[in-house]
Amino acid sequence: MNHSDVPPKPASPPTAGLPTVPAAEYGVPAAEPPASNKDQERNLGEAFEQDHAVIPDGLEAGRGSVSQQTLWKAFFVVVLLAVIASLVWLGMWLNSNGNQEASAGPVPGILETAVTPPPTPLPLPREAEPAAYALGDCFKDFDPEALKTTVVPCDTGHSAQLVAVFHYPEGEDYPGAEALKAKALEACQAAKLGPAANQYTLTFERSFPSSTSWGAGDRRLHCYVTSPGGNNVNASVLP
């Protein structure tokens, strides 16, 4: 077959002469015409406004304000608690210091620094124990740790003299060696020496009861002036 005998293909199906049947006759709703670009933009805008209408105006700003108010309230509570804790600690500290000062106050007892002559003078020289020493006694060959010492007249050669005595009251608990040392030092500092003390080289010595002698009733602290040169003092150093 010769190609020139084939008729050319039509560009589109023919429509001329075809009958037009309304869609309503077959129960099919008529198609709506496509919306224009302006209608689509208007519909999108209305939907956006409806979505945002759910959130009232000023709510976003209100959220920030509520958060700031909460933070300020929490900060105020923390500061208030810190101030209260500081005041409580200060009160406890002041109370503790007050108790310490009260405990470090004057120790009850009797301090002797002035000689009171006995009604009946004891014979001299004599051997005496520390518990029987009297303020103003002078001692020959003095040894503070000896159980007995020779008491002699102060106008004869001696090496020590008792210049202060502190008596703890009965019933007191043993305060410890350090407290007794400190109290004996106070007794030495309170001692009143006369002009004769300037004629000799003298040092202070302290003695105090041990826990054993305290338990036996010893409550005396002694302060002596002693001469490193031995029995070379021939006068009382008390006024």
Helices and strands as residue ranges (DSSP letters): G 3-5, G 23-26, H 37-52, H 59-103, E 110-112, E 126-128, G 130-132, E 138-140, E 149-152, E 160-167, H 177-190, G 195-199, E 203-207, H 211-215, E 220-226
